[in-house]
Amino acid sequence: MDSQEIYDKVRGHYSAVSQRTSPEYGSTVAKSFGYSEKELAGISQEANLGLSCGNPLAIASICEGETVIDLGSGAGFDAFLASNKVGPSGKVIGVDMNKDMLAKSNKIKIETGKTNVEFVESGITDMAVIESGIAHCIISNCVINLVPAAEKTLVFKEMFRLLKPGGRLAISDIMAKKPLPEALRSDMAMYVGCISGASEAYEYQKFLEDAGFREILITDTKCDLNVYIQTNDDGSNKADYCIPPALGKAETEKDGEASSDYCTAGISSRAANCCAAENSYVSLTQGNLNDWVDLRKQSIAMRAATRHVQGLENELALRLM
Ligand SMILES: C[S@@+](CC[C@H](N)C(=O)[O-])C[C@H]1O[C@@H](n2cnc3c(N)ncnc32)[C@H](O)[C@@H]1O
């Protein structure tokens, strides 16, 4: 897959997703990643399209008056939540490359009368439209995995450029614990769904370090990625949704567990069927997301990092905790 093809597919996919109108779905997904009912009630439901894969705000320690940049802001979900935290004296800038997402976030901004948030059209590999050194904090939720591998390093350099000295970074993203199988890597549906483009944890660490970040903290949140495929539009659970083992018995046998242990089905009488050998290419777009990227144990990693400045490390480390 070349970079242009990836960008085209990612744009097309998120343009379609921007038209989604199922707030209950978004709410169920967000709550599964730790957002509270109260937080969600503080923003327009339309901003939450159920695209998050963690909760960067939970580790961002955002204070009143701060400037926050949200990379890949989508319909403005975390940007609007952050705008509630920074208050009228602070500012939030959401960055997205997708015009339809930007149209949606700007519409919500106008409808809700928010004056401390703005949305900027830009790729996150080159945000020249934003001045250097203005942000206290950068957040991002399930976006960096969508950037073509060869360009990811640019994203981290840009984040470092945009942060004030001593600024901090709080990211939720999906990453792989081990190399992904080629069939999965080249699966475009899984790529735009934030799985196939996942970097391995050591690569992510290196991107951060090479860009100049220090005090890097990686947390396994052990979230269940199957929430996306197991949730109905009305937010209820697909009780009879069956998740077959993705890569066949040999691949899914771990620690002596049989592959059938990895099946998830709400109705046990159907479990036997769905757990029968499922090793087809088709299953790659429907199966157990946790198994494929070995994220059931690793789950979603959250990272916090600080822009390193001599003498400020301890203070910043404390704030991050
Ligand atoms: C999975 S969605 C997450 C949206 C939002 N962070 C949320 O949690 O609701 C990914 C978003 O990142 C945007 N995006 C993907 N790649 C991007 C890039 N290279 N530059 C800017 N935006 C990008 C997409 O347009 C989409 O809005």
PDBQT file of the ligand as one rigid body, heavy atoms in Angstrom, charges set to zero:
ROOT
HETATM    1  C1  LIG A 401     -10.366   7.076  14.486  1.00  0.00    +0.000 C 
HETATM    2  S1  LIG A 401     -10.795   8.731  14.138  1.00  0.00    +0.000 S 
HETATM    3  C2  LIG A 401     -10.615   9.483  15.746  1.00  0.00    +0.000 C 
HETATM    4  C3  LIG A 401     -11.337  10.801  15.851  1.00  0.00    +0.000 C 
HETATM    5  C4  LIG A 401     -11.299  11.439  17.244  1.00  0.00    +0.000 C 
HETATM    6  N1  LIG A 401      -9.957  11.510  17.760  1.00  0.00    +0.000 N 
HETATM    7  C5  LIG A 401     -12.204  10.711  18.205  1.00  0.00    +0.000 C 
HETATM    8  O1  LIG A 401     -11.694  10.041  19.122  1.00  0.00    +0.000 OA
HETATM    9  O2  LIG A 401     -13.425  10.801  18.032  1.00  0.00    +0.000 OA
HETATM   10  C6  LIG A 401      -9.388   9.316  13.257  1.00  0.00    +0.000 C 
HETATM   11  C7  LIG A 401      -9.452  10.759  12.812  1.00  0.00    +0.000 C 
HETATM   12  O3  LIG A 401      -8.133  11.152  12.423  1.00  0.00    +0.000 OA
HETATM   13  C8  LIG A 401      -8.170  11.815  11.186  1.00  0.00    +0.000 C 
HETATM   14  N2  LIG A 401      -6.875  11.558  10.525  1.00  0.00    +0.000 N 
HETATM   15  C9  LIG A 401      -6.386  10.369  10.121  1.00  0.00    +0.000 A 
HETATM   16  N3  LIG A 401      -5.150  10.523   9.610  1.00  0.00    +0.000 NA
HETATM   17  C10 LIG A 401      -4.853  11.835   9.691  1.00  0.00    +0.000 A 
HETATM   18  C11 LIG A 401      -3.738  12.623   9.302  1.00  0.00    +0.000 A 
HETATM   19  N4  LIG A 401      -2.653  12.079   8.739  1.00  0.00    +0.000 N 
HETATM   20  N5  LIG A 401      -3.777  13.956   9.542  1.00  0.00    +0.000 NA
HETATM   21  C12 LIG A 401      -4.887  14.543  10.110  1.00  0.00    +0.000 A 
HETATM   22  N6  LIG A 401      -5.974  13.845  10.475  1.00  0.00    +0.000 NA
HETATM   23  C13 LIG A 401      -5.965  12.507  10.279  1.00  0.00    +0.000 A 
HETATM   24  C14 LIG A 401      -9.365  11.235  10.460  1.00  0.00    +0.000 C 
HETATM   25  O4  LIG A 401      -9.839  12.112   9.465  1.00  0.00    +0.000 OA
HETATM   26  C15 LIG A 401     -10.333  11.018  11.613  1.00  0.00    +0.000 C 
HETATM   27  O5  LIG A 401     -11.124  12.157  11.832  1.00  0.00    +0.000 OA
ENDROOT
TORSDOF 0
